[in-house]
Amino acid sequence: MKPTVIIADDHPLLLEGNKLFLEKNWYNVIATANDGNDAYNKIIKLQPDVAILDYDMPIIDGLEVAKTLKSKNSSTKIIILTLHKQESIIKEIGKLIDAYVLKESALSELETCLKKVLNDENFVSPALEDKVYLKSGNTDISSLTKTELKILKYLASNLSSSEIAETLFISKRTVEKHRSNIISKLKLDKSQNALVIWVQKHQELFTT
């Protein structure tokens, strides 16, 4: 069954362009809206799998729609589209919203974004990754095992998962499992480069 989507944008050309793109890629666009209030009402009524919301909309903006939906325990995944790189949106990834996509790269990123959010993962435009990871996670490594700490040190030395596996005499798959556990413990985003960027920003933790 095709995933169901509602799109909201007050720019008719962008709205129609995104609708045609999604339909071509086998998504079922069940409704569109031109303002936040209309978007909210349609989401509540139709309960789509995903809602793609413009941040800047008349009446109420996309983030306010997401906040209201969250208070209603809506299961709809929320993707925010915007022209702006706003900290207020970045801080809500994984809380009120599931993804943050810049309009300038929407058509090239939407399909990947949708696959991730439908798989219960967050997504953020690559152009914003550094901003997100700087504001994600923590520096408390006390809960990490000795092996996980070793892996972080090797990552800080720019070793790949394959190289770490050879050094520790374990499989690459085991290294990847450890990396996944570290990401969970540090409360990092699950995107591919999250842990590497975190390590780069906190080199002081791994100096001997």
Legacy VTK file of the C-alpha trace (Angstrom):
# vtk DataFile Version 3.0
C-alpha trace
ASCII
DATASET POLYDATA
POINTS 208 float
0.000 0.000 0.000
1.300 3.454 -0.895
2.196 5.695 2.069
-0.314 8.525 2.441
0.882 12.130 2.456
-0.602 15.588 3.022
1.327 18.608 1.727
0.843 22.173 2.961
2.423 25.225 1.340
1.113 28.707 0.576
3.128 28.852 -2.671
0.943 27.183 -5.347
3.806 26.343 -7.701
5.900 24.713 -4.983
2.862 22.868 -3.691
1.996 21.486 -7.119
5.630 20.652 -7.893
6.044 18.631 -4.706
2.698 16.905 -5.250
3.613 15.789 -8.778
7.053 14.645 -7.629
5.649 12.502 -4.820
2.927 10.977 -6.954
5.519 10.071 -9.576
7.477 8.312 -6.827
4.499 6.209 -5.722
3.271 8.195 -2.761
-0.446 8.779 -2.280
-1.009 12.517 -1.811
-4.467 12.473 -0.245
-4.808 16.228 0.343
-3.093 19.588 0.058
-3.479 22.801 2.041
-2.518 26.467 1.652
-2.422 27.501 5.307
-1.612 25.981 8.668
-5.146 25.811 9.969
-6.398 23.945 6.898
-3.400 21.615 7.091
-4.093 20.802 10.736
-7.775 20.061 10.118
-7.008 17.776 7.171
-4.320 15.906 9.091
-6.673 15.320 12.018
-9.467 14.155 9.684
-7.442 12.000 7.263
-4.596 10.782 9.511
-1.916 10.509 6.804
1.320 8.621 7.348
3.294 11.812 6.698
2.591 15.546 6.585
4.993 17.804 4.682
4.528 21.309 6.050
5.924 24.631 4.931
7.273 26.488 7.945
6.030 29.918 6.829
2.270 29.595 6.344
-0.681 31.920 6.994
-2.720 31.647 10.223
-0.341 29.223 11.988
3.119 28.106 10.898
4.260 24.543 10.319
5.935 24.203 13.720
2.755 25.326 15.494
0.807 22.729 13.512
3.316 20.090 14.637
3.040 21.240 18.264
-0.749 21.004 18.223
-0.660 17.583 16.578
1.798 16.396 19.231
-0.616 17.478 21.966
-3.293 15.359 20.270
-0.979 12.321 20.160
-1.130 12.228 16.378
0.894 9.404 14.799
1.506 11.375 11.581
5.181 11.927 10.809
6.018 15.610 10.333
8.480 16.994 7.787
9.128 20.745 7.852
10.130 22.487 4.617
11.652 25.939 4.819
13.827 28.475 3.036
15.500 29.326 6.324
18.077 27.725 8.590
16.344 28.330 11.903
17.531 27.168 15.297
13.948 26.990 16.551
13.284 24.265 13.977
16.581 22.434 14.500
15.876 22.037 18.226
12.589 20.245 17.520
14.008 17.397 15.417
13.176 14.154 17.184
10.691 15.969 19.432
7.900 17.793 17.593
9.077 16.963 14.081
10.769 14.071 12.293
12.616 15.906 9.543
13.811 19.327 8.436
14.396 19.905 4.715
15.536 23.079 2.978
13.288 24.022 0.063
16.290 24.612 -2.157
17.096 20.893 -2.014
13.632 19.444 -1.428
13.207 17.573 -4.705
16.612 15.912 -4.382
16.137 14.973 -0.715
12.424 14.308 -0.194
12.441 10.682 -1.295
15.326 9.776 1.025
13.722 11.835 3.768
10.378 10.048 3.447
11.987 6.609 3.525
13.806 7.524 6.730
10.852 9.001 8.605
8.624 6.092 7.578
11.311 3.865 9.109
11.107 5.855 12.369
14.354 7.742 11.728
15.010 11.470 11.685
16.295 13.334 8.649
17.896 16.710 8.175
19.224 18.334 5.025
22.987 17.638 4.788
23.621 21.386 4.601
22.363 21.604 8.190
24.037 18.540 9.675
26.827 20.370 11.501
24.308 22.707 13.123
22.148 19.805 14.285
24.921 17.644 15.671
26.443 20.528 17.560
23.149 20.780 19.404
22.581 17.019 19.751
23.748 14.471 22.256
25.843 14.928 25.371
29.427 14.462 26.529
28.713 12.002 29.357
30.652 8.893 28.334
30.450 7.202 31.751
27.823 4.721 30.528
30.027 3.456 27.698
31.778 0.081 27.924
35.556 -0.311 27.572
35.114 -1.580 24.025
32.844 1.339 23.109
35.411 3.796 24.485
38.132 2.106 22.432
35.991 2.437 19.316
35.487 6.149 19.985
39.240 6.630 20.374
39.870 4.879 17.069
37.194 6.992 15.396
38.932 10.064 16.795
42.077 8.794 15.036
40.107 8.619 11.763
39.975 4.826 11.547
37.139 3.283 9.551
34.864 0.536 10.920
36.824 -2.040 8.907
40.140 -0.808 10.324
38.752 -0.796 13.861
37.483 -4.361 13.371
40.962 -5.513 12.310
42.617 -3.735 15.240
40.236 -5.213 17.823
40.039 -8.636 16.130
36.271 -8.469 15.799
33.932 -8.335 12.816
32.950 -5.121 11.075
29.321 -5.961 11.906
30.200 -6.034 15.613
31.854 -2.623 15.306
28.739 -1.237 13.635
26.605 -2.667 16.453
28.820 -0.971 19.026
28.571 2.299 17.104
24.791 2.028 17.119
24.803 1.471 20.895
27.083 4.475 21.406
24.753 6.681 19.341
21.815 5.598 21.528
23.690 6.187 24.783
24.891 9.627 23.699
21.426 10.504 22.383
22.730 11.409 18.936
20.762 11.632 15.728
20.775 8.329 13.823
21.986 9.787 10.543
25.095 8.252 9.015
27.715 10.839 10.046
26.349 11.793 13.468
28.895 9.894 15.542
31.898 10.906 13.440
30.958 14.593 13.691
30.372 14.257 17.455
33.829 12.714 17.914
35.433 15.489 15.874
33.768 18.106 18.074
34.888 16.419 21.311
38.460 15.349 20.580
39.490 16.443 24.081
37.663 13.434 25.537
39.963 11.006 23.757
43.412 12.518 24.251
45.666 10.483 26.458
LINES 1 209
208 0 1 2 3 4 5 6 7 8 9 10 11 12 13 14 15 16 17 18 19 20 21 22 23 24 25 26 27 28 29 30 31 32 33 34 35 36 37 38 39 40 41 42 43 44 45 46 47 48 49 50 51 52 53 54 55 56 57 58 59 60 61 62 63 64 65 66 67 68 69 70 71 72 73 74 75 76 77 78 79 80 81 82 83 84 85 86 87 88 89 90 91 92 93 94 95 96 97 98 99 100 101 102 103 104 105 106 107 108 109 110 111 112 113 114 115 116 117 118 119 120 121 122 123 124 125 126 127 128 129 130 131 132 133 134 135 136 137 138 139 140 141 142 143 144 145 146 147 148 149 150 151 152 153 154 155 156 157 158 159 160 161 162 163 164 165 166 167 168 169 170 171 172 173 174 175 176 177 178 179 180 181 182 183 184 185 186 187 188 189 190 191 192 193 194 195 196 197 198 199 200 201 202 203 204 205 206 207
